Amino acid sequence: MRIVTSKELSTYKILPFDIYNELNQKILSAGEVLTPGKLIMLKNYPKIFTEEFTAEPASGEKISSKKATLKKLAGYSYDTLDINEFETVTNREGTLKTENQIKIKYYFKRTLDLFTLGYYEEGLLKLNSLVTVINTDVLKQLVKSKRGSQVRFLGEYEICHPLNVAIIAGLIAKKLEYSNQVVEKVIMAGLLHDIGKVLIQLGDKNLALLTVNEDEVAEHPTLGYDLIKNKLHLSEEIATVALEHHENNDGTGYPQGFSNDTISEFAQIINVANYYDNLAYNRTADPVSSNREALRAMLEIGTKKFSAQMLYTFVHMFNYDDSKEFNDMIL
């Protein structure tokens, strides 16, 4: 095995070799086009390698290796993470300090790695800690923000989108004066609303979720519901959010075509937060460039898609005159 550098990768248009992470899992295959999205995705890994291991370990060694892998993957806490190991962009307009933005993104990225490898119990323990950090620290800072552009994490979609949805949904829940316990459930539901994509990624190693649109992975709500119920053993309230976050108020959503109050209250909140963040990432049919344009687009859609209570609670949280362009905020 040898380390592959970003400088080396930048010289290729077509990947000439397979790429592996530190656990010898193939990330990309030889012959793939190195798109900007894939290059950004590779930056999430502290080190990447080429060439496979050649020796096949004995069964006893496999068990020992798995334990060592788990120890390596799960041996971190929010307070001890070294942010210098993680290269990423940040929101220069953000209310959160740059170091806190990096730390939260890195922590969540490593937690997603646990889920991707099937270490659900360990991943859930880490996720519970993150929920506490978001509720007790992050939201207290962001609740004072008057501009939507100040609360979003920027950069890698598969990391930042669940974080953004969880944080925006948590702010909505606080605005609705939910109890502290319920706010934490909403945050957890936001972090896990797209977890079904982990299973899709496991089934298709060549599927780049960074660039895939929601309707191209339409089975992820059902997969997410099953994972949350049967692997993570969380409440029906949280699992239902994964299942229903693409349902629309007028019944035109999927996968069940629910409408109005048949959509769970948590899912109604996540629906608003999810669409807003996808607007900001330019992953919808409504192209926008700023928070103001995003709010206007959502108001034009109105109750066809969103619960009136959740939509107007969200819109009133932020200054409508926030016209800072999303693409101008990356540091």
C-alpha positions as CSV (number, residue, x, y, z in Angstrom):
1,M,0.0,0.0,0.0
2,R,1.2,3.5,-0.7
3,I,-0.3,6.9,0.2
4,V,-2.0,8.9,-2.6
5,T,-1.7,12.7,-2.3
6,S,-4.2,15.3,-3.4
7,K,-1.4,16.8,-5.6
8,E,-1.1,13.4,-7.4
9,L,-4.8,13.0,-7.9
10,S,-5.1,16.5,-9.4
11,T,-3.0,15.3,-12.4
12,Y,-5.5,12.6,-13.4
13,K,-8.8,13.0,-15.3
14,I,-9.4,9.2,-15.3
15,L,-8.3,7.3,-12.1
16,P,-5.6,4.8,-13.1
17,F,-5.8,2.7,-9.9
18,D,-8.2,1.7,-7.1
19,I,-8.3,4.0,-4.0
20,Y,-8.7,2.7,-0.5
21,N,-9.1,4.2,2.9
22,E,-7.1,3.3,6.1
23,L,-9.3,0.2,6.6
24,N,-8.5,-1.2,3.2
25,Q,-12.1,-0.4,1.9
26,K,-12.3,0.5,-1.7
27,I,-13.5,4.1,-2.1
28,L,-13.1,4.6,-5.9
29,S,-12.3,2.1,-8.7
30,A,-9.7,2.4,-11.5
31,G,-11.3,3.9,-14.6
32,E,-13.6,6.3,-12.9
33,V,-13.7,9.9,-13.9
34,L,-12.3,12.1,-11.2
35,T,-15.1,14.7,-10.9
36,P,-14.8,17.8,-8.6
37,G,-17.4,16.1,-6.3
38,K,-15.3,13.0,-5.9
39,L,-12.1,15.0,-5.2
40,I,-14.0,16.9,-2.5
41,M,-15.3,13.5,-1.1
42,L,-11.7,12.2,-0.9
43,K,-10.6,15.1,1.2
44,N,-12.8,13.7,4.0
45,Y,-10.3,11.0,4.6
46,P,-7.1,11.7,6.6
47,K,-5.2,9.3,4.3
48,I,-6.0,7.4,1.2
49,F,-4.0,4.6,-0.5
50,T,-3.6,2.6,-3.6
51,E,-3.0,-1.2,-4.0
52,E,-4.8,-3.8,-2.1
53,F,-3.6,-5.9,0.8
54,T,-2.5,-9.3,-0.6
55,A,-2.6,-11.5,2.5
56,E,-5.9,-13.1,3.5
57,P,-5.9,-13.2,7.4
58,A,-7.0,-16.3,9.2
59,S,-10.4,-16.4,10.9
60,G,-9.0,-15.6,14.4
61,E,-7.0,-12.8,12.9
62,K,-10.1,-11.5,11.3
63,I,-11.9,-11.2,14.6
64,S,-8.9,-9.5,16.2
65,S,-8.6,-7.2,13.2
66,K,-12.3,-6.3,13.5
67,K,-11.9,-5.4,17.1
68,A,-8.8,-3.3,16.3
69,T,-10.7,-1.5,13.5
70,L,-13.7,-0.8,15.8
71,K,-11.4,0.5,18.5
72,K,-9.7,2.8,15.9
73,L,-12.9,4.0,14.5
74,A,-14.8,4.6,17.8
75,G,-11.9,5.8,19.8
76,Y,-12.7,9.4,19.8
77,S,-14.8,12.0,21.6
78,Y,-16.0,15.4,20.8
79,D,-13.6,17.0,23.3
80,T,-10.5,15.1,22.1
81,L,-10.9,15.4,18.3
82,D,-7.9,16.9,16.5
83,I,-9.4,19.2,13.9
84,N,-6.1,19.4,12.1
85,E,-6.7,15.9,10.8
86,F,-9.8,17.0,8.8
87,E,-9.5,19.3,5.7
88,T,-12.8,21.1,5.0
89,V,-14.4,24.4,4.2
90,T,-16.2,26.6,6.7
91,N,-18.9,29.3,6.7
92,R,-17.1,32.6,7.1
93,E,-20.4,34.3,7.9
94,G,-21.3,31.7,10.4
95,T,-22.2,32.4,14.0
96,L,-20.2,29.4,15.2
97,K,-16.5,29.8,15.5
98,T,-14.5,28.2,12.6
99,E,-12.9,25.6,14.9
100,N,-16.3,24.6,16.2
101,Q,-17.6,24.2,12.7
102,I,-14.7,21.9,11.8
103,K,-15.0,19.9,15.0
104,I,-18.7,19.2,14.6
105,K,-18.3,18.2,10.9
106,Y,-15.4,15.9,11.7
107,Y,-17.2,14.3,14.6
108,F,-20.3,13.7,12.5
109,K,-18.2,12.4,9.6
110,R,-16.5,9.8,11.8
111,T,-19.9,8.8,13.2
112,L,-21.3,8.3,9.7
113,D,-18.3,6.0,9.1
114,L,-19.4,3.8,12.0
115,F,-22.9,3.5,10.5
116,T,-21.5,2.8,7.0
117,L,-19.5,-0.1,8.4
118,G,-22.5,-1.5,10.3
119,Y,-21.3,-0.5,13.8
120,Y,-24.8,0.8,14.7
121,E,-24.5,0.6,18.5
122,E,-21.2,2.5,18.6
123,G,-22.5,5.0,16.0
124,L,-25.6,5.7,18.0
125,L,-23.6,6.4,21.2
126,K,-21.6,9.0,19.3
127,L,-24.7,10.4,17.8
128,N,-26.4,10.9,21.2
129,S,-23.3,12.8,22.3
130,L,-23.6,15.0,19.2
131,V,-27.3,15.7,19.9
132,T,-26.3,17.0,23.4
133,V,-23.6,19.2,21.9
134,I,-26.0,20.7,19.4
135,N,-28.8,21.3,21.9
136,T,-26.8,22.6,24.8
137,D,-24.1,24.6,22.9
138,V,-24.8,25.1,19.2
139,L,-28.5,26.1,19.3
140,K,-27.8,28.5,22.2
141,Q,-25.4,30.4,19.9
142,L,-27.5,30.2,16.7
143,V,-30.8,31.1,18.2
144,K,-29.6,34.7,18.3
145,S,-28.8,34.6,14.5
146,K,-31.1,36.7,12.5
147,R,-29.9,35.5,9.1
148,G,-30.3,32.0,7.7
149,S,-26.9,32.3,6.1
150,Q,-25.3,32.4,9.5
151,V,-26.5,29.0,10.8
152,R,-25.5,26.7,7.9
153,F,-22.5,24.4,7.7
154,L,-20.9,24.6,4.2
155,G,-19.1,22.1,2.1
156,E,-19.6,18.3,1.8
157,Y,-23.3,17.7,1.3
158,E,-23.4,14.2,2.9
159,I,-21.9,15.7,6.1
160,C,-23.3,19.2,6.2
161,H,-26.9,18.5,5.0
162,P,-28.0,16.3,7.9
163,L,-26.3,18.7,10.3
164,N,-28.0,21.7,8.8
165,V,-31.4,20.0,8.8
166,A,-31.0,18.9,12.5
167,I,-29.9,22.4,13.5
168,I,-32.6,24.3,11.6
169,A,-35.3,21.8,12.8
170,G,-34.0,22.2,16.4
171,L,-34.4,26.0,16.1
172,I,-37.9,25.6,14.8
173,A,-38.7,23.2,17.7
174,K,-37.3,25.8,20.2
175,K,-39.4,28.5,18.5
176,L,-42.5,26.3,19.0
177,E,-41.5,26.1,22.7
178,Y,-41.1,22.3,22.7
179,S,-39.6,20.8,25.8
180,N,-35.9,20.1,26.0
181,Q,-36.4,16.4,25.6
182,V,-38.6,16.9,22.5
183,V,-36.1,19.3,21.0
184,E,-33.4,16.6,21.3
185,K,-35.7,14.1,19.5
186,V,-36.2,16.5,16.7
187,I,-32.4,17.1,16.4
188,M,-31.8,13.3,16.3
189,A,-34.5,12.9,13.7
190,G,-32.8,15.6,11.6
191,L,-29.4,13.9,11.8
192,L,-30.9,10.6,10.7
193,H,-33.5,11.7,8.2
194,D,-31.3,10.6,5.2
195,I,-29.7,7.6,6.9
196,G,-31.2,5.3,4.4
197,K,-28.7,6.6,1.9
198,V,-26.0,4.7,3.9
199,L,-27.6,1.5,2.8
200,I,-27.9,2.6,-0.8
201,Q,-24.2,3.5,-0.7
202,L,-23.4,0.1,0.7
203,G,-25.3,-1.6,-2.1
204,D,-23.6,0.5,-4.8
205,K,-20.0,1.5,-4.1
206,N,-20.0,3.6,-7.3
207,L,-22.9,5.8,-6.3
208,A,-21.7,9.3,-5.4
209,L,-24.3,10.6,-3.0
210,L,-22.6,14.0,-3.1
211,T,-24.1,14.6,-6.6
212,V,-27.2,12.4,-6.5
213,N,-30.6,14.2,-6.3
214,E,-33.3,13.0,-3.9
215,D,-35.6,11.6,-6.5
216,E,-32.8,9.4,-7.8
217,V,-32.7,7.5,-4.5
218,A,-36.4,7.4,-3.8
219,E,-36.2,4.3,-1.7
220,H,-34.0,5.9,1.0
221,P,-37.0,6.9,3.2
222,T,-38.1,3.2,3.6
223,L,-34.6,2.0,4.1
224,G,-34.0,4.7,6.7
225,Y,-37.1,3.8,8.6
226,D,-36.1,0.1,8.7
227,L,-32.6,0.9,9.8
228,I,-33.7,3.3,12.6
229,K,-36.3,0.8,13.9
230,N,-34.5,-2.5,13.5
231,K,-30.8,-1.6,13.8
232,L,-30.8,1.5,16.0
233,H,-33.9,0.6,17.9
234,L,-35.0,4.2,18.3
235,S,-38.6,5.5,18.8
236,E,-41.3,5.4,16.1
237,E,-41.4,9.2,16.2
238,I,-37.8,9.4,15.0
239,A,-38.1,6.5,12.5
240,T,-41.3,8.0,11.0
241,V,-39.4,11.2,10.1
242,A,-37.0,9.2,7.9
243,L,-40.0,7.6,6.2
244,E,-42.1,10.8,5.8
245,H,-39.7,13.7,5.2
246,H,-40.6,13.7,1.5
247,E,-44.3,13.7,2.0
248,N,-46.1,16.9,0.9
249,N,-49.0,18.7,2.6
250,D,-51.1,18.3,-0.6
251,G,-50.4,14.5,-0.9
252,T,-48.0,14.7,-3.8
253,G,-45.0,13.4,-1.9
254,Y,-43.6,10.0,-1.5
255,P,-43.4,7.1,-0.5
256,Q,-46.9,6.9,0.9
257,G,-48.7,10.0,-0.5
258,F,-49.7,11.2,3.0
259,S,-51.1,14.7,3.4
260,N,-52.0,17.4,6.0
261,D,-52.1,16.0,9.5
262,T,-51.5,12.4,8.5
263,I,-47.9,13.5,8.2
264,S,-46.2,13.4,11.6
265,E,-45.4,16.7,13.3
266,F,-41.7,16.0,13.4
267,A,-41.7,15.1,9.7
268,Q,-43.5,18.4,9.0
269,I,-40.6,20.2,10.7
270,I,-37.9,18.2,8.9
271,N,-39.7,18.7,5.6
272,V,-39.2,22.5,5.9
273,A,-35.6,22.3,7.1
274,N,-34.7,19.7,4.5
275,Y,-36.1,21.7,1.5
276,Y,-34.5,24.9,2.7
277,D,-31.1,23.3,2.9
278,N,-31.5,21.6,-0.5
279,L,-32.4,25.0,-2.0
280,A,-29.2,26.4,-0.6
281,Y,-27.3,23.5,-2.1
282,N,-29.1,24.0,-5.5
283,R,-30.5,20.5,-5.3
284,T,-34.1,21.4,-6.2
285,A,-36.0,22.6,-9.2
286,D,-36.0,26.1,-7.8
287,P,-32.6,27.8,-8.4
288,V,-31.8,30.3,-5.7
289,S,-28.6,32.1,-4.7
290,S,-29.4,33.6,-1.3
291,N,-31.4,33.1,1.9
292,R,-33.9,35.8,0.7
293,E,-34.5,34.0,-2.5
294,A,-34.8,30.6,-0.7
295,L,-37.5,32.0,1.7
296,R,-39.4,33.6,-1.2
297,A,-39.3,30.3,-3.1
298,M,-40.7,28.4,-0.1
299,L,-43.4,31.0,0.4
300,E,-44.5,30.7,-3.2
301,I,-44.8,26.9,-2.8
302,G,-46.6,27.5,0.5
303,T,-49.0,24.9,1.9
304,K,-48.9,22.8,-1.2
305,K,-45.8,21.3,0.2
306,F,-45.4,22.5,3.8
307,S,-47.4,22.6,7.0
308,A,-48.5,26.3,7.4
309,Q,-47.5,26.3,11.1
310,M,-44.0,24.9,10.4
311,L,-43.4,27.1,7.3
312,Y,-44.3,30.4,8.9
313,T,-42.5,29.5,12.1
314,F,-39.4,28.9,10.1
315,V,-39.8,32.0,7.9
316,H,-40.3,34.3,10.9
317,M,-37.0,33.1,12.5
318,F,-34.8,34.9,10.0
319,N,-34.5,38.4,8.5
320,Y,-36.2,38.3,5.0
321,D,-33.7,40.9,3.8
322,D,-30.7,38.5,4.1
323,S,-29.5,38.5,0.5
324,K,-26.0,37.2,1.2
325,E,-25.2,34.7,-1.6
326,F,-24.6,31.2,-0.4
327,N,-21.6,30.7,-2.6
328,D,-19.8,33.8,-1.2
329,M,-19.7,32.5,2.4
330,I,-17.1,29.7,2.0
331,L,-13.8,30.3,3.9
